[in-house]
Amino acid sequence: TLIKANLQTGAIITIIDFSNIVRPGYTGNFYPTDVCFDTIGSVYITDSLQGVVIQIDINNNARLFASDSRWFDIESDAYYGVTGIDFFNNNIIVGK
């Protein structure tokens, strides 16, 4: 869930549930770990348990932005998936 709030009053503006955005075949838990914004106001959220990046656009529409099998290893006990994201030079940079 992403909550948009007014910075001056703290009042909730919008609550965005993105729990239905999952990589195909995934049935596990969720763990959003990092967030960044692009120049047009979209939000990108990493989920380290799914190994995905979720995008929420300025109209509050959530979608699976990126998923790559190299970002997760469900056979490993040391699995942490995608843990960082940044927007730099008009590119999304994902870190593990």
VENFEN-V697022 format. One record per helix or strand of 3 or more residues. SS is the DSSP state (2 for helix, 1 for strand). FROM is the first residue (numbers start at 0). TO is the last residue. Records with the same first field share a line. If there is no record, write none. Layout:
# VENFEN-V697022
SS: FROM-TO + FROM-TO
This chain:
# VENFEN-V697022
1: 1-4 + 11-15 + 31-36 + 42-46 + 51-55 + 61-66 + 83-87 + 90-94
2: 68-70
